[in-house]
Amino acid sequence: MQTLISRRDALVGFSALASGCWFGCASRAVTLRSFPKGNFKATAGPSNTPMTLDKTSFGKLPDGSEADLFTLSNGRGVTVKFTNYGLIITELLTPDHQGKPGNIVLGFDNLPRYLEGHPFFGAIAGRVANRIGKGVFIIDGRTYPLALNNGPNHLHGGNVGFDKKLWQIGGYELTPEQASVQFHYLSPDGEEGYPGNLNVTVTYTLTRDSDFRIHYQATSDQATPVNLTNHSYFNLAGHGSIDAQVLQLWAKRYTVTDEGLIPTGEIATVKGTTLDFTSPHSFAPGINQTTLKPPGYDNNFVLDSGGGRLALAARVTDPASGRVLEVLTDQPGIQLYTANHFPADGYECAGGVRFPPHGAFCLETQNFPDAVNQPSFPKSILRPGETYDTTTVFRFRTN
């Protein structure tokens, strides 16, 4: 089935940008169009460079349920593909300085590869992304034990986190200026040990100006910790190592951790350390000089903006291709991870491209790790009547 949407008929719906708060925001009304069953294609905007939105089948899960694959293109060389299984971003094409598109994220081109297991490629991590020390927390005097799936600690929501869930499709919006798809997941009380029925909405939006926005909202009927992020692995060259790619972070401080990467509560300056990216410089040689084993970066940086408003957090440039990635967020922290634990022979991804250790980087916008157990860290508990509401923007440019 093919549907064409003219400029006059295009839906005028919602803005994916959040108002810049994590809790207490009122949900905005959203007007969405429902997807018809089966394959779907729609366009909006100029006929020579339209915004497009496609939906096709991505395969079946072991329980027989069907996963879909969505493709958003902005007519200017940026295409994003993602599936409602784990809300995984499977492919992200952006042009180089000569206008040639290339895939800059790690992922697979079929569902069975994801079902075999992977290191959170492109997925939404939750109910609490990053680590919770000793897999336990206390709310209002009650102790909640969680799965220990990262040594003695809890990581990215547990054994079957949001990255392994089939999200319900909420609908879409398509205009000449943006294409959006909205998804829902109801995480039941007690899932992976977390309290409360958590109702989550995530909206993926690609704009005409080559911004990819992720808007998260959640409400709960009990007090519960929430910290959602996208775990995409980027390589702006599309292959090889990231050693020559140049990073700048708008973060003068970081959260100090123990050997298990659980924060000690101390917040220290990056000045004079291998974590100082306050001025732009390449990942190498510092990526091989960190104190982690194996070496590389796996650190939470305290953003200068302090969170609460959308602000520039990171910029990465690939000198060879001219590609530039900027990350904006209203969160207080960003986790830099550089694929330190990839197998020695790497991961073979879409198109047969193999990525070695340090072959990609993640920039996970987030609250601080273990915030639920650290009273001095930003608030992490969502209570009834409040709304978790946060936005991250991945902006693609060329030099």
N, C-alpha and C positions, 0 to 999 in steps of 0.2 A: 504494500500500500504506500502511496506517495501523496503527501499533502503539501501544497504550496501556500505560504502565507504572505500576502502582499504587505507593503508598508501601511496602507490604510487599515488592513485587518489585523495587523500585528497586535499582540497583547501588550498592554501597558500594565505591568504588575508591580513587582517589588524591587527595592534596592537591596543588594546583598550586603552592603556595608552595614556593620553594626553601629550602634550609637556610642560604643566605647565603654562598656561596663560588663563585668562578669556576672554579677548577681543583682537582682532587684529590678531589672528592666522589664517593661511590659512587652509581650509579644505583639508584633505588628501583623495587621491583616495582610494576607497574601492571596492574590488571585492567580490561580494556576489552571492550565488546561490539562485534562487527563490524556494519557497516552492510549491510543487504540491498541487492541491486541495485535500481536504479530510484529513484523518489521515495520519501521516507520521512518520517513524522511520529511523534513520541513526546511524551508528557506525563508529568509526575510532580508530586505535591503536591496541594493543595486544588483541587477542581474549579472553583472560581470564579476562582482566580488561580494556575494551575499554571505550573511551569517547562516550557518547550516547546523542542523541538529538531526542525528540519526539514532535509531534504536534497533539493534539486531540481537539475535540469540547468542549467548556466550557458552551455553552448555548446561548440563544437568548436574546437580549435586547428588550425593549418594542417596538422599531420601526422595529423589525424584523431582524436587523443586527446580524450577528453571531460573538460571541467572541470565541477565541481559548485559549487553555492552552498549555504551552510549558514546557518541562521537560528536564533539562540538568543534566547529571551525569558524574562524572569524574573517575569512576571505583575504587575510593579509599574511598568510604563511604559518599561523599558529593553529594547531589541532591538538585537542586533548581527548584521550580515550579513557574511559573508566567503566567499571562494572559495579552493580549493586551487591555483589559478593564482597564484603569487607570494605566497600566503597574504594576499592583499589584503583589507583591511577595506573593503567597498564602501559600507556604510551603518551609522550608529550613531544610533539614536533614543533621546533622553532627555527626560524631562518638564521643562517650565518651572515657575515658581512657582505657576501655575494648574493644573498637572497636564497641560498640553497637550504631547504629544510632538513633537519636531522633530529633524531630522537635523543632527548637529553635525560630521560629517566630509565631506571632499571625495572624490567618487568618481563612478563611472558605473553605470548600471543594466543594462549589457550587456557581454559579453566583447569584441566587435569594437572598442569604444571604447578598451579597455585595450591591445589589440593594435596600435592606431594609434600608441601612444606617449603617455607622460604623465610628470610629474616625481615618480615613485615614490609616487603616491597610495596610501596605506594598506598598502604592501607590506613584506615582510621584506627588509632590506638585508643582504647578506653575499656572500662569506665574511667580508669585513672591511668593515663599514659605515664611512662617512666617508672621509677622504682618507689616502692613502699618498704621501708626497712623492717626486716624480720617478718614481713607479711602480716602485719597486725596494726590496728589503730583503735582508738577509743573515742566514742562520741557520746556525750551526755552520760558518762559513767559506764557505758556498755562497751565491752571488748568485742571486736570483729576480727576473727582470723581469716586469712586469705591463703590462696595457693602459693607455695614456694616454688616458683618456676624460673628463678634466676639465682642459683646457689641458695643462700639462706634468705633471699628476699623475693618480693613480688614484683613482676614486671608487666607493663602494658595491659593490665586488666585481667591477667590470669591465663589459665590453660586454654580457654575458649572465649577470648575477648571479642570486642567489636570487629576486629579484623577478620573473624571467621563467621560472621553472621550474614544472612541474606537480608538486606535492608528492603523495606517496603518502598515502592516508588510512589512519591506524593504527587507528581505532576511536573509540568514544564512551563517555561515562559520563553518566548522567542520574539525579539524585536530587531530592528536594523542595527541596534547598538549593543545587544547582548543576548546570550543564550544561557538558560539556567535549567537545572534539573534538581528537584528537591526529593529528599529521602527521609524515611522515618524508621526508628527502631524503638520498641518498648522493651527495656531491660527489666525483667521481673524481679521482685523483691527476693533477695537471697542469691541471685545469680552471681557465681564466682565469689560468694561470701559477702557481697555488698548489700546494705540495707536499702529498702525503698523501691517502689516501681518508678524507674527513671524513663521518662518519655523524651527521646532525643530526635531532633531534626537537624539535618545537615544539607546545605544547599551549595552545589557547585555551579559557578558562573564564569563564563568566558566573555570578555568584552571586546568590542571593536578595537580598542586601544591596546590589546594584548596584555590585559591583566587577567589572571585566573584567581578568583576569589573563593574562599571557603568560609561559609557562615555557619556557626554552630549555635544551637539553642537547646536547652534542656530544662525540664521541670521534674520535681520529685514529690511524692507524698510522704516521704520521711527524710530526715537529715542524712545526707550521704556525700562523700567526697566525689568530685568530678574534675577531670582534667583531660580534655580531648585535644588530639593533634593529628596531623597527617604525617606519615612516615615515609615520604618519597625519598628515594636515593637519586641524586643528580650527578651527572657528568656532562659538563657543557660542551665537551668535545665529542661526546657520544661513544667514546672508546678509550682504552688505555688507562693510565693512572691520572690522578688529579694534581700531581706534584706541581705543575706549572700554572695551575689556575690560581687566581688571586682573590683573596678574601678580605673584606673589611667588615667589622662588627661595631655597632654603636653600643658598646658595652665596655666599661672600664673596670668592672668587677665580675667575680664568679663565685659560685658556691663551692667551698672546699668540701671534699668527700673523703671517706675512708677507702680501704682497699676494695670494698664491695660497691663502690660508687654511691654510697648513701651519704648525704650531706651531714657534716658534723654540726652545722648551725653557724659556722663561721663564714662570713662573706669577706673576701680578700681582693686586693687590687691585682689586675693582670700585669701591671707595670713590672718590667724586668723578668717576665716569665715567657715560656713558649706559648702562652695563651693570649698574648697581647696582639690583637688584630685591630687596634684602634686606628692604625694607619694601614692602608692596603699593602699586603705582601703575599707571596705565594705560600701554598701549604708546605712545600719543602723549603728548607730541611727540617723545620720544626716538627713535622708530622712523625719523624723518626727519632725525635729527641725528647718525647714526653715520658713521664714516669709510669705510664700504663704498660701492662703486659697482656697481649702484644702491644707494641707502641702504636700511637695514633691519638686522635682526639675523641673523647666521649665525655664532654663537659657541659654543664649548664652555665650560661652567661646571664648576668643580671643586666637587663637592658637599661640604658640611660634614661629612656622615656618614663620608666617606672610603671608602665602598663596603664590601662584605663583610657587610652586614646590611640587611634591608629597612627603609627609612626614607623619610620624606616629603622629596621633592625639589622639588616645584613645586605651586602652586595658582593656578588662573585662574578669575576670576569675571566673569560678564556681568551688569552692573547692570540692564539692561533685562529680560532673561528670568529672572534669578535663578539661572541654571544655574551650577554650580560643578564644576570638574574638578580633582581632586588626582592627582598622579603620585607613586607610591612605587617605589623601586628599590633593589637591592643593588649597583648599578654605581657607579663613582666619579665619572662625569661625565654631563652632560646637554647636548645640543646644541639651542639655540634657533634656529629658522629661521622667517622671517616672509614667505615667498613673495615674496621680492624680485625674482625673475626671471620672474614671470608676465608674459605678454604684456599690452600696454597695454589690450586689450579683455577681458582676463581669460580664465578657463576656464569653459566651460559644463558644469555637472555634473548629477547626477541631479535630475530634476524641473524641468530647464530653468533652474536657478539659476546665475547667472554670478558668479564670484568674481574681483575685480580684484587687482592687486598689493597686498600687505599685506592680503589678504582671508582669510588663515588663518595659523596658527602650527603649527609642529612642535616637539615636546619629545621628542627622540630620546635615550633612556637608553643609555649606552654607556661603553666605555673611551675614553681620550683619542684624538683623531685622531693618526695617524702614530706611535702608541705603539710599533710594531715597530722604529722607527728612533730612538726616544728612550729611552736607558737609564734616565733618571730617572723615567719615567712608569710607571704600574702595569703589571704583567706582562701580555703579550699573546700569548705563545706557548703553545699547547696541545701537550703531548708525549704519546707513547704511554703508556697506563696512567693518564692523568689524564682527568677529566671536566669539561668546561665546563658550568657549571650556574648559571643566573641567572634572576631573576624581576622583572618589572615589573607594577605594578598601576595601572590607570586607574580612579579612584573617582569616581562621579557622585552629586552631591547638589544641593539647591536651598537658596537663602537664604529 
